[in-house]
């Protein structure tokens, strides 16, 4: 009987999270939910639209930068790279921290996590919140969007360098936050600045086509890189491997309480992060192995998930157990 139980647990672990360094197996054609809950048939071997990617590479201003502050919490102000007046005449305050939020695939300026995370920060402190809209590529097929991520990210990094030059806004006062494909976007943005931004938060970074990509989010992209994995199973939307300084696996990182779909699991990453900014009540235990993450046997140090602390530090994998409903 004991052997039988052990075999069940082992099989569950094998199906739940990919082993580090192991490439998950996927067929060429898969059905995939976008961040709005719509199903798409994705050909993982399709050729990307290189012309669309080249267009963005030539002109990073295809990214749209929308500023929100406590003085304009509802209606945004558009900031334009290489247009100093667009910055000077806006409510941007270089003495306040700058929060950059980037959406995922088939999403835009009004898609989550933008509204919820923006509101969380503005309700807590005086900050500049810049929502990046990269819908021109995000609304392409998944393969093209994924291949275009590095160019989108580099463009954001160049914009941040411009912002620093024009206003003196410091890189150590910048926090970049990206969801799904957007997590890899902010990784490339941080890399473009030489890894100088204070914090990067990856919210369930996309997994398909990213497990062996040198362009994915990594610990080298910022001073402190934190990743929250909530849909890391196979199949799942998230990458499932530890890739930051700190990687949180809420409830094991595969199935979230109250969820019955992958989209719900995927979205829980930005929901947990937003509530961590306003409530600060989610704490995880450090895990020494992925087995401990899955079986909830982590007993080491405690670390708070998320929050808005620009000087946050830490390392390792953490499991945090949450509830099924707000504030979790």
C-alpha positions in Angstrom: 0.0 0.0 0.0 2.8 2.4 0.9 4.6 1.7 -2.4 1.3 2.4 -4.3 0.9 5.8 -2.7 4.5 6.7 -3.4 4.1 5.9 -7.1 1.0 8.1 -7.3 2.8 11.0 -5.7 5.8 10.6 -8.0 3.6 10.4 -11.1 1.8 13.6 -10.0 5.1 15.4 -9.6 6.3 14.3 -13.0 3.1 15.7 -14.6 3.0 18.8 -12.6 6.2 20.7 -13.1 8.9 20.2 -15.7 12.3 19.2 -14.3 14.9 22.0 -14.6 16.8 21.6 -17.9 14.2 19.3 -19.4 12.3 20.4 -22.4 8.5 19.9 -22.1 7.1 17.9 -25.0 4.4 19.6 -27.1 2.8 18.6 -30.4 3.1 20.9 -33.4 -0.5 22.1 -33.1 -1.9 23.0 -29.8 -5.0 24.8 -28.6 -4.1 27.8 -26.5 -6.1 30.4 -24.6 -5.2 34.0 -25.0 -5.2 36.4 -22.0 -8.9 37.2 -22.8 -10.0 33.6 -22.6 -10.4 33.0 -26.3 -9.1 29.7 -27.7 -6.6 29.7 -30.6 -5.1 26.9 -32.6 -1.3 27.6 -32.6 1.2 26.1 -35.0 4.4 26.1 -33.0 6.4 25.4 -36.2 4.8 28.3 -38.2 7.2 30.9 -39.7 7.1 34.2 -37.9 6.1 37.4 -39.8 9.7 38.8 -40.0 8.5 42.0 -41.8 6.3 42.9 -38.8 9.1 42.3 -36.4 11.6 44.2 -38.5 9.2 47.2 -38.6 9.2 47.3 -34.8 12.9 46.9 -34.6 13.4 49.9 -36.9 10.9 52.1 -35.0 10.5 51.4 -31.2 7.9 54.1 -31.1 5.4 51.4 -32.2 5.2 50.8 -28.5 2.8 53.3 -26.8 3.7 54.7 -23.4 0.8 55.8 -21.3 1.4 57.7 -18.0 -0.9 57.6 -15.0 -0.2 59.4 -11.7 -2.3 60.3 -8.7 -3.1 63.6 -10.6 -4.5 61.6 -13.6 -5.6 58.2 -12.4 -8.3 57.7 -15.0 -7.1 59.4 -18.2 -3.6 58.7 -19.4 -1.0 61.0 -20.9 1.0 59.7 -23.8 4.8 59.9 -23.5 6.8 59.7 -26.7 10.4 58.6 -27.0 12.7 61.3 -28.3 10.0 64.0 -27.7 11.2 65.8 -24.6 8.1 68.0 -24.5 5.8 65.0 -24.1 7.7 64.2 -20.9 8.2 67.8 -19.6 4.5 68.7 -20.2 3.2 65.6 -18.5 2.6 64.8 -14.8 5.8 62.6 -14.8 7.8 63.3 -11.6 11.3 62.0 -11.7 11.5 62.1 -7.9 8.8 59.4 -7.6 9.4 55.7 -8.4 8.4 54.6 -11.9 6.4 51.5 -12.4 6.2 50.0 -15.9 3.5 47.4 -16.7 3.5 45.3 -19.8 0.6 43.1 -21.0 0.7 39.7 -22.7 -0.5 38.1 -26.0 -3.6 39.4 -27.8 -4.0 42.1 -25.2 -3.7 45.9 -25.2 -3.6 49.0 -23.0 -6.9 48.2 -21.2 -6.2 44.5 -20.7 -5.3 43.0 -17.4 -3.0 43.2 -15.5 -2.8 46.9 -16.4 -5.9 48.3 -14.7 -5.6 46.2 -11.5 -1.9 46.6 -10.9 -2.0 50.3 -11.8 -4.7 50.9 -9.3 -2.9 48.9 -6.6 0.2 51.1 -6.9 -1.6 54.4 -7.1 -3.7 53.6 -4.1 -0.6 52.9 -2.1 1.9 55.7 -2.9 3.0 58.5 -5.2 4.4 56.8 -8.3 4.6 57.2 -12.1 2.8 54.2 -13.6 3.6 53.7 -17.3 1.4 51.2 -19.2 3.1 49.9 -22.3 0.8 49.0 -25.2 2.5 46.7 -27.8 -0.7 45.5 -29.4 0.7 45.8 -33.0 2.7 42.6 -32.4 0.7 41.2 -29.5 -2.3 40.7 -31.8 -0.3 38.7 -34.4 -0.1 34.9 -34.3 1.6 33.5 -31.2 4.9 32.6 -33.0 5.3 36.1 -34.5 4.4 37.7 -31.2 6.9 35.5 -29.3 9.7 36.2 -31.8 8.9 39.9 -31.6 9.3 40.1 -27.8 13.0 40.9 -27.8 12.5 43.9 -30.1 9.6 45.2 -28.0 11.6 44.9 -24.9 14.7 46.6 -26.4 12.4 49.5 -27.4 11.1 49.8 -23.9 14.7 49.8 -22.5 15.7 52.5 -25.0 12.7 54.6 -23.8 13.8 54.2 -20.2 17.3 55.3 -21.1 15.7 58.4 -22.8 13.6 59.0 -19.7 16.6 58.9 -17.5 18.5 61.3 -19.8 15.7 63.8 -20.1 14.4 63.9 -16.5 17.1 62.3 -14.4 14.7 59.5 -13.3 17.0 56.9 -11.7 17.1 53.3 -12.8 17.2 52.3 -9.1 13.8 53.8 -8.8 12.3 51.7 -11.6 10.1 48.6 -11.3 9.2 46.6 -14.5 6.2 44.2 -14.3 5.2 41.9 -17.2 2.5 39.3 -17.6 2.9 36.1 -19.7 4.7 37.1 -22.9 5.1 40.5 -21.3 7.3 39.0 -18.6 9.9 38.2 -21.3 9.3 41.7 -22.7 10.3 43.4 -19.4 13.3 41.0 -19.2 14.6 42.3 -22.5 13.9 45.9 -21.4 15.9 45.5 -18.3 18.7 43.9 -20.3 18.8 46.9 -22.6 19.5 49.1 -19.6 22.4 46.9 -18.6 20.4 45.3 -15.8 20.3 48.6 -13.9 16.6 48.7 -13.0 15.9 48.1 -9.4 13.2 45.4 -9.8 11.6 43.2 -12.4 8.5 41.1 -11.7 7.6 38.3 -14.1 3.9 37.3 -13.7 3.6 33.7 -14.9 6.1 34.1 -17.8 5.0 32.4 -21.0 6.4 28.9 -21.4 5.8 27.9 -25.0 8.9 28.5 -27.1 10.8 29.9 -24.1 12.3 27.1 -22.2 15.6 27.2 -24.1 15.5 30.7 -25.4 18.4 33.0 -24.5 15.9 35.9 -24.8 13.7 34.9 -21.9 13.5 36.7 -18.6 16.5 36.0 -16.4 18.1 37.0 -13.2 20.6 39.1 -15.1 18.0 41.5 -16.4 17.6 43.6 -13.2 19.1 44.2 -9.7 16.4 42.0 -8.3 14.2 39.7 -10.4 11.2 38.0 -8.9 8.9 35.5 -10.7 5.5 34.3 -9.7 4.5 30.9 -11.3 0.8 30.0 -11.2 0.1 27.9 -14.3 3.3 25.9 -14.7 1.8 22.5 -15.4 1.9 20.5 -18.6 -0.1 21.7 -20.4 0.0 25.2 -19.0 0.7 28.7 -20.0 3.7 29.4 -17.6 7.3 28.4 -18.0 7.4 26.5 -14.7 11.2 26.7 -14.2 13.0 28.9 -11.7 14.5 31.7 -13.8 14.8 34.7 -11.4 16.6 35.6 -8.2 13.5 34.5 -6.4 10.7 32.2 -7.8 7.4 31.9 -6.0 5.2 28.9 -6.7 1.8 29.7 -5.1 0.0 26.6 -4.0 2.7 24.6 -5.9 2.6 26.7 -9.0 0.2 24.5 -11.0 -3.4 24.5 -9.8 -4.8 27.5 -7.9 -7.6 27.3 -5.3 -11.0 28.1 -6.9 -9.7 27.6 -10.5 -10.9 25.0 -12.9 -9.2 26.4 -16.1 -5.6 27.2 -17.1 -6.7 30.8 -17.8 -7.8 31.2 -14.2 -4.5 29.7 -13.0 -2.6 32.0 -15.3 -4.4 35.1 -14.2 -3.9 34.4 -10.6 -0.3 35.6 -10.9 -1.3 39.2 -11.5 -4.1 39.0 -9.0 -1.8 37.8 -6.2 0.8 40.4 -7.1 -1.7 43.3 -7.1 -3.0 42.2 -3.7 0.5 41.9 -2.4 1.0 45.7 -3.1 -2.1 46.7 -1.2 -2.2 44.1 1.6 1.3 42.7 1.9 0.0 39.5 3.6 1.3 36.7 1.4 4.5 35.0 2.6 6.2 31.9 1.3 8.6 29.3 2.7 11.9 28.6 1.0 12.1 25.3 -0.8 15.4 23.4 -1.4 14.0 21.3 -4.2 11.2 21.2 -6.7 9.9 18.1 -4.9 9.4 20.2 -1.8 7.6 22.8 -3.8 5.1 20.3 -5.2 4.6 18.3 -1.9 4.4 21.5 0.3 7.3 20.4 2.5 9.2 23.7 2.5 10.4 24.6 6.0 13.2 27.1 5.4 13.3 30.9 5.5 10.2 33.1 5.0 9.9 35.8 2.3 7.0 38.1 1.3 5.6 37.5 -2.1 5.5 40.6 -4.3 5.1 44.1 -2.7 6.3 47.5 -3.8 9.7 47.6 -2.0 12.3 48.7 -4.5 15.1 47.5 -2.2 13.8 44.0 -1.9 16.3 41.2 -1.9 16.3 37.4 -1.7 17.1 34.2 -3.6 15.8 30.7 -4.1 12.4 29.0 -4.6 9.4 29.7 -2.4 6.0 28.1 -1.9 3.2 30.3 -0.6 -0.3 28.9 0.1 -3.2 31.1 -0.5 -7.0 31.1 -0.3 -9.3 30.8 -3.3 -10.9 34.3 -3.2 -9.8 37.9 -2.8 -7.7 38.9 -1.0 -6.5 35.3 -1.1 
